[in-house]
Amino acid sequence: MHTDCTDSMPATLRPTERFSTRVENYVKYRPGYPPVVLDLLRAECGLTPAAVVADIGSGTGLLTRLFLEHGNHVYGVEPNREMREAGERLLAAYPNFASVDGAAEATTLPDACADLVTAAQAFHWFDRVKARVEFARIGPGGWAALIWNERRWTTSPLAEAYERLIAAYGSDYAAVNYDNVGPADLAAFFGGEYRQARFDNQQRFDFAGLRGRLLSASYAPEPGHPSYEPMLADLRSIFDAHQVGGTVVFEYDTRVYYGHIR
């Protein structure tokens, strides 16, 4: 099991910069979060529309939108300028949204400002020790929830072929994979016991969508890289071999880990 990989990461690959050139594909092709996540947080964490949420690493607002539609006031904390600005555009219609230029380790938020602190598809980028201190500062006595859409990679020939593709072409896929966050890491973050839940999620893609989904990943080679064209050629072969009626289906486990930070 690996710890946070950011200490050895070259400056050009710092987590706060990795998605700067991928925003358009991220907005269009990353999976959202099923509404049942909100049901869970209402039932288990007492989430009401009056609660204030701090969504850390909010990106383009995929999770933030769920809370805004629930009526919550949400601080969307995002260090990447391009991702943050995309979130501001997409969520501009919600008066209860506050965009914040900050990081998990230094959100800039006031003390005790949040009833729930969340991180969706982001915790594996954090300095976990510093983020734990910051989560506890802005949400003392409240709840924290860490959420991932975990792509199923052994459940179908398509999933297995796609996994082989990104293992072959991904620049540092193994190092940044959120599977590196295990039970011991979560127990250390929450300070002991935590709860967890799993929900089904999926996306359906034509080839343009599958291509965009791949290129939204921080480890995928981009135009100009020598592996870019060979990667897309192999992706086309995978799509052609597994499409049904011109589309393929990606299946996910949406995993939620939640508790109080003790």
N, C-alpha and C positions, 0 to 999 in steps of 0.2 A: 504494500500500500504506500502511495506517495503522499508527501505533503505538498503544500502550495509550491508551484514551480516558478513563481515570478522572480525569485532572487537571482536565478541564473539565466533569465531571459534577456536577450539583447534589447537594447533600448528601442530599436525599431519595432520590436514585438511586444512592447509593454501592453498589459491588458487594456489600459485606458485608450489605446490607439488602434488596437487590432481590427476594429470593425469600421474604421473611418471610411474606407472605400467600398464598404459592403452594405451600406444603409438601404439602398433601393431594393436589393434582393432580400434583405432582412425583413423589411416592411411587407413585401409581397408574399414571401414564401416560408417564413418561420411559423410554426404552429402556435395558435393561441392556447388558452387554458379553459378547460370545460367549466361551465357554470356550477357543476357539482362541487368544485373547489370552494366556491363561496358558501354553498350549503354546509360544507364541513366546518368552515370557520365560524359560521353562525351558530352551529350546534355545539361545537367543541370549545370555541374560544369566546363565545358570547358577543360576536361581532354584530353590531347594530349600525344603521345608517348614520348615527351620531358619532361613531368612533372615528378617530383620526388615524390614518395609515401613513407610515413612511415606507415607501417602496424603494429599496436600495439597489442600484444598478438597474434602474427602470427602463433603460434603453429607449425603444420607440413606443413603449407604453402598452405592451401586450397584456400584462397583468394589471397594470394601473387602471385600464379601462373598465375591468370588472368591478373594481371598487368604486370608481366614479359613477357607474351606472347604478350601483347599489345606494348611492347618495352620500358616500363618505367624502370627507375632505382628505386629499391625498397629496403628500409631498413626494414628487418623483425625483429622486436623487440620482444623477447620471454624470460621470466624469468626462465621457466622450462627447465632444461638442457636436459632431455630426449626428450622432444618435439622439442626443438631447434635443437638438433643434427639430429633428423629425418628429419626436414625441410632442413637442410644443405645437407643431402644425397639426398633427393628427388629433390632438386632444384640446384644441383651441376652443371648442364649443362648450367645454365644461368649466364653469366658473369656480368649481371647488377643486381645481387642479393647480398646484404650485410647482413649477419646474425649478430645480435646485442644481446648481453647478457644484457638485461635491462628490466625495468618494466614500466607500464603505468605512474606511478607517478615519475619515474626517468629513462628516456630512455637512457641517456648518449649521445644522439645525439646533434649536434651543434645547436645553435640558428638559426632560420629561414632557416632550411635545406629542408623543405618539402612544396610542393604545395598542397598536399592532405594528410590528416591524417585519417587512417581508423582503425576500430576495428570490427572484425567479430567474433561473438559468444564469446565475451570476455568482453564487457563493464560492464556486471553485476557483474564481479569479481573485478572491480576497486574501489579504493577510488576516488569517483567522483570529489570531490573538488580538490584534488591534481592532478588528471589526467587532469582536465579542464585547470589548470595552465600550465601543461606540454604540452598539445596539442597546446595551444595558443603560447607557447614559440617556439616550433619547426615549427609551421606552421602559423605564424602571417599573417593575411589578406587572408589566403587561405581557403580551404574547409575542413570540417570534415564529415565523414560518419560512422555511426554505423549500423551494419548489423547483422541480425539473420536469421537462418533457424528455423522457428517456426513450430513445429510439430502440425498438426491438430489432435486434440484429441476428437472431438465430431462429426466427419463427417462420421464415419462408425462403425459398430460393432467391427471390429479389433482395430481401434483407441481407442475406449472406453475401450475395454478389456485390451489393453496395458497400458493405463493410470491408470487403477485400479491396475494393477500389480506393476507398479513403485511406486504408492502411498502406496501400502502395504509393499513393500520390500525396497524401497529407503531409505537410511540412513538419509538424510536431504533434500529430494527432494523439499519440500515446501519452505525451507529457501533459496535454491540456484537457484530456478527456475527464468529464465530471465523474466517471466511475472511480476516479482516484479518491473521491471523498467516501470514506467508509464509516461503519458504525462507531469506531473509536473516535474519529474526527468529530462526528456529530455529538457524541456524548461529551467530549471535551468542550465543544462550543456551548451546548446547553447547560453544562455543569452537572450532568447526571442523566436522569431519565428524560425521555422525550417520547412523543407519540408519532405514528406515521400512518399514512393512508395511500392507497393506489387507485387510480381511475383509468379507464380506457380512453384513448384519444387517437385520432387518425387524420391524415391528409390524403387527398386524391390529386394526382398530378398528370398533366400531359407532359410531353418532353420538355417544353419550355419551362414548366413549373419545376420539374425534376432538376433541370440545369440550374435554375435560380436557387433552389433549395441547397444544392451542393455549393454554389458560389457564395452563399450567405455565411458559410462556415469560415472561421478565422484561419483554419489550416489549409484551405483549398488554394492551390496555385491560381494566380490571377493572370490576365492577358499580358503577354511579354515574357512570362516564365517558360522555360523550355518544356516543362511538363504539362502546360495548360492545354494545348491542342490534343496531345495523346490522351490526356485524362478525359476530355470531352468526347473523343472518339470511342473510348471504352465505355463511357456512360451511355452513349447512343446504342452501343451493342447490348448493354444490359437492359435498357428500356425496350428495345425491339424484341428481346428474348422473353420478356416478362409482361409486356403490356397486354391488357384485355380491353378491347373496344377503344384503344387509343389512350388508355390511362393506366397508371399503377397506383397502388395504395401503400402509404407509409403508416405503420402502426406504432403507437407510443404507449408507454406507461407514464401517466402523469403522477409523479410521486411528491407527497407533501410530508415534511418533517416539521413538527411544531411542538412548542412547549414554552415554559418560562426560562429565561436565562438566569441561572442561580448564581 
